Amino acid sequence: MTTVSLAPRGLAAGRFIKALAVAKGDVMGAAAYAAGQWGNWRDTSHIELELKTAVGAMTGDGDLVAPSSIAADLIELARPRSLIDRIPGFRIVPLNTWVIRFSGDVYASTVAEGAPKPVSKFAFDRVQLDPIKVTAMTVSTDELVRHADPSAELGLGRELGRALGTKGDLAFIDPDRAGSITHGATVISSSGSSLAQIDADLRSMFAYLAAADAQLDTAVFAMTATTAAYLGTLRGSGGALAYPNINARGGTLVGIPVFISAALRASGSPGEGAIVLFDPAQVLLGDGGQIRLAAGTDTSIQMLDNPTNDSGTGTATSMVSMFQTNSVAMRAERWAGWKRASDTAVVVLDNVQY
């Protein structure tokens, strides 16, 4: 079922999660709660019906597969921070399915009359896209969830959606993350921040993709907003802007689209980042657009943004009971997967200090 809502983006998702939280994860209880809010939730009246029809979408571990309108609401919130949702041209493939990846190209030749014809051959292997789980989880008091006004409901949906986008970008393109499209890719070290040095680095990146038979006419850049803003202010010896079509929101760099991502800021060096040039047509992407939601009080969690397991027992430490502290845990998860279709489709300019 697809429902169009005129409510602000994120409000339907926030109220859907709130209803689940108030009902402690019970879907029918959440539907009853939503029905009781009809006078206040007129602009999101479809939530009650979608909760009633969502019972069959429960997973084996108790999560609820969000209806399409709620999933779309969260993904739209993730979009400004999510490269996989903004960049066009990926090679879309299903998750958990073997697909053919070509690692060599067939080429054609001109042949003179009576001359032998050259032969080229396919080079390929079989790969499978394993799903990567991106999780956004938060905890609130039961009282705050129950008595939240519309602005808080809106904020709940927006923050969960934005968190999914931010963490998804880190998993997708952070060079330090195993499984990202840049992990293990060719790396060029930045030669400096002057115009001449940047020009030389860009030419090196272009030369690499050209030598690897990647397509510059379908390639894209990814970089931080700080790097893009710096490039947009550089001027040549005559005073004219060197790269007039790029700014902190993106644009183009020598005609190549630029996409902004905070994931390319090095965690250990505040002034250091990376620029990535890649051909999305040579990146496999699997994303069913599905989001799982869960909320409840009958659980215990670590109140940490870097949870760990107790070595030896496999049991998480420093657990806090949601029931005992009168708190509600809420979680949104998105499943997607990606892989380079060609190991030469991506080049990274590292140690960028501008």
Secondary structure, DSSP 8 states (H G I E B T S, - for coil): ------S-TTHHHHHHHHHHHHTTT-HHHHHHHHHHTTTT-GGGTHHHHHHHTTGGGB-TTS-EE--HHHHHHHHHHHGGG-HHHH----EE--TT-EEEEEEE--------TT--------EEEEEE---EEEEEEEEEEHHHHHH--HHHHHHHHHHHHHHHHHHHHHHHH-TTSTTSTTTTSEEEE---SSHHHHHHHHHHHHHHHHHTT--GGG-EEEE-HHHHHHHHH-B-TTSSBSSTTEETTEEEETTEEEEE-GGGB-SS-TT-EEEEEE-GGGEEEEEEEEEEEEEESS-EEE--SS--B-TTT--BSSEEETTTTTEEEEEEEEEEEEEESSTTSEEEEEEE--
